[in-house]
Amino acid sequence: MKKTSHPLPPLRKREELPPPDERELPFGKIIKMYKNGDKFFPSKGILVNENLVKTWELFLDEVQTKLKFDRPVRNIYTPEGGTEVYSFEQLLDDHAYVAASGKFEPFRSIPQFVSERAGKLEIAAGSLIS
């Protein structure tokens, strides 16, 4: 009986991987993202992992989806000074950033509103108790 070769090519052997505790895992960054110009929008935590999102444009699309922007997100800025961020390398872990569809609006602090009526109610409630 004649020995014939197999019709399929031989399987390639897998590379030997080091044990899990010795592997270098990709490092993801978690950043806080704010919506530009929206005073009442709380920050949203976003995971930045270049293995999941390959390009900067896809990352901007993901930010648009997560922050529920009406228009496409075009730029990412730092909140202090409004320096534009152009790449994943410029994003720092556990830092805040502002996503914008257009030009950056500098952060303006909102003075805390204290109602006169609330103070009168506290005084009135105190006098009823005592």
N, C-alpha and C positions, 0 to 999 in steps of 0.2 A: 504494500500500500504506500502510495506516494504522499508525502507530507506537503500540504499546501499552506501558503502564507495567509494570514488573517486579512480580511478585506478592510478592516479599520486600522488606522495607524496606532501605534502603542500609546498608552496614556502617559502624559508627562507627570513626573513625580512632583508632588508639592514641595515647595521650599520648606525647609525645616524652620518652624517659627519658634522663637524663644518662649519660655513659659510666660503666662499672662502677667505675673508680677514683675517681669523684666522687660516687657514691651514698652516702647515709648508711644503713648497715646496722644492723639491730636488735642491741642489745648483750645478750648472754646472760651469766648469772652461773654460775660453778661453785662449789658449796658442798660441804662435808663434812657428812654426816648420820650421827648416831649413834642407836642404839636405846636408848630410856630403860630403865634398869634392867638392861641386859644387859652384864655386865662383859667378856665375851669377844668381843663383836661388834666387828669392826674398822669404821672409818668407811667410808662409801660415797660416792663422788663423784656428785653429781647436777647436771645442767644445768637451770638455771632460765631459761626463755625464754617470755615472755608471749605470743609469737606461736604457740607450740606448745600451751601450756596456758592457756586463756583465763580460768579462774576459780580462786580459792584452794582451793575444795573439790575441783576436779579435780586440782590440784597435790597435795593431801593424799592423794588416792587413788593418785596415781602414786608418792608416797613409800611408801605402804603396800605397793604391789606390789614396788618395788625393794628394800625392806628386809625383805620377806617377813614382815610382821606377821600374827599370828593374828587380831587385832581391828583395827577401823578406826582409822587415825591421826586424832586429833581436834585436836592442838595441836603447834606447833613452838616450842621454847624456845631461849634462848641457854644455853650450858653454864655460864657464869659468872653466878651469881645467879638463873638460871631465869626471865629476863624473857620473857614470851610474845610471839611474833611473829604479827601479824595480817594482813600483806599482803606482796606482792612487793617493794614499795618499802623495807620494813624489812630485807630480806635483803641482805647485803653480799657482794660477790664475794670468794672465797677465805677465807671464814670458816666456822667450825664451828657446827652446830646440833644439837639433840636432838629427835627425833620421839617423841611420846608418845600412848598411847591414853587415858590418864587423867591423874592428877596428876603433876607433875614430881618426880622423885627427884634430889636434889642429888648431884653427882659425889663419890664417895669414892675416894681413891687406895688401891690395894691394895699392901701391903708386898711386896717381892720375896722370894720364898721361896728360901732357900739350904739345900740338904740337907747334913747332917753327913756323910753317906755319900759324897757327891761329893768333899768335901775329903779324906776318907780314901783314896779311890781315886786321887786325884791324887798324894798322898804316896806311896802304895804303888807306883804306876807310876813315879814318879821314883826310888824306891830300887831298882827292878828295872833301870832303865836305867843308873844310875851304878855 
